[in-house]
Each structure stands twice: as C-alpha cells, then as structure tokens.
Amino acid sequence: MKINNNDLATAIEEIKTQGYTVIPDFLQPAQRQSIKVLLLSIDGQFLGRNNFEGDKTERIYSLLAYDKVIQDIVEDKRVMAICDEFLEANYLLTTSQSICIHPGETPQPWHADDIFYSIPRPRPMVGLSTVVAVDAFTLENGGTEIVPGSHLWSDDEIGGDYREGGSERDLAFAKRMKSQSVALEMPAGACVIFAGNTLHRGGENNSNGPRQALSNQYCQPWARTIENFFLSVPRELVREMSPKLQSLLGYSVLSPFMGQVSGSHPLKALAPDYLPPVSRLGQGL
Ligand SMILES: O=C(O)CCC(=O)C(=O)O
C-alpha cells in the first residue's frame, strides 16, 4: 500500500525503529475544511480540567459520533493497515477527540498514551495513536513533541513515575526529555502515527492563534478503552456505521468470546428490537 511517497513497509519500519511515522498529506483539503466547519459548529466550552488535558486546551471527546468525516478518518485504510501490523485482530478505538491548544497554553506533561496499562516496560505497545494536524504544527503553536526511540525504553531508563509534578526529579526528567525530543513541524492535513508506548506531549502555544488537531487512538482488543463508547455513541448512530467502525467501537469479540453480551455476539445488541435476556424476564418474551 502506498502512503504518500513512502510505502506501508517504510511507515511500519519507522514505527518499529523510532516509534513514529508521519504521513504529510493525510487529509484531503475538502476533509480538512469539513473538519474545521464541524469543530466550529460544536457548541460548548470543553476546556481541560487539569494540567494534562490543559487549562487552555479544548477537547471534544467521542468526536466520531459528530460527523461522518471523522468516522472516515477513524477507519482510514492507511491507519488500519498499520493497526493490523501492530495490534491483534478486532483491535478497538480507545479515544476519538479533537485537541485545540489555545495561545498561552503551557506544555503538556511528557507521557505515553498507553501508560494506563500497568505492564512493566520494555514491552510491546498496547495502543497506537494518531494526531492529525488540522492547523499546521509549528515550533510556536504547540505541535506535538516526541522522543524518538523512547518506545523501547524500560521503566528504569525512563526513571520512574513521569506523569507530572514539580519535584527536582520530575523537572530533571522533563529537561532530559526536552533535549532528546523533536518538535513536529507538520503542514495542515499531516498526521503522525506513533506507538502507544512512545513518550510525547502537546507543546506550548506561544503563537497568536489556536492549534487545532484531532487524535484517534486504538488499543489491543483485550485492553480497557479510555472512552466508553457504549455509553457515548448512541446505538442508532452505531447501526448506521460500517462493520469496521462497529467492530472498532466494541461490537466485536476477542476470540472466542471476550466482549460477548449475555452469551451472544455484541452485534446482536444493535438490532432495533434487542432486549437483554434479563429484561425479558416476566414479560412473556
Ligand atoms: O496535542 C498533542 O499534540 C498531543 C496530545 C497528547 O499527547 C494527549 O493528549 O495525550
């Protein structure tokens, strides 16, 4: 499969060796335009509630539920081909969100997206993340910063709990990460795809304008997802989605039966007249 000028094999090799790869012209111009219109149309202030989400950063979760244009990006064939390489069959979408970093935002704490899974490092990735530049990422506006090769590091090489904090050790860690990182300068429409165990962060926005991005992330079919899509994406919407999207949202099983619903395949729960067996009790059904 061709991914811009590179082939799929090159992208996979880059993720294996450096922890990430960039697809420069990932979005078609019309797609990017639709995303901009969509994000402007979603009412509400979704400012972050902590330093990780970002006090001056807006996030809209379960983004794929808002529009088909996001759904198409979630199941983009190039991304799926890379997920197929690194994740087990029936992998899941773990989050789908927009990330708009506003002027004045400070850098995010360094982290790996699959930090939640308490499996000692070094270890294979549990997830695979994408960050799509809806606006161009520059050195000034908070483009993603990434530490090449950090997906291979052990817990000892990282140096303990690295999530956040102002202790001397945390500050020394942040300084070391900064010196080893690259700030991704990407044209609008580009996408970085990285292993879930690669250290990275959203950068600080010292520009005058917002830095809009979106991030779809995927995980192993046996891992708990960051977002609970069963509750956030109405079933009537899921019914209209492609089989691949339904599978990504958890209407699938890890063979032979993880994810089953009262002994049945979860797709059966999408039928309009579906009632869980327990609800049929006493109803003569
Ligand atoms: O916004 C970015 O560039 C990265 C954000 C990120 O890493 C996260 O929120 O987990």
The ligand as a Gaussian input file, in Angstrom:
#p B3LYP/6-31G(d) Opt

LIG

0 1
 O       -1.962000      17.591000      21.247000
 C       -0.935000      16.944000      21.037000
 O       -0.100000      17.277000      20.217000
 C       -0.690000      15.684000      21.814000
 C       -1.731000      15.451000      22.872000
 C       -1.477000      14.243000      23.677000
 O       -0.453000      13.638000      23.629000
 C       -2.526000      13.750000      24.574000
 O       -3.444000      14.499000      24.915000
 O       -2.441000      12.576000      25.005000

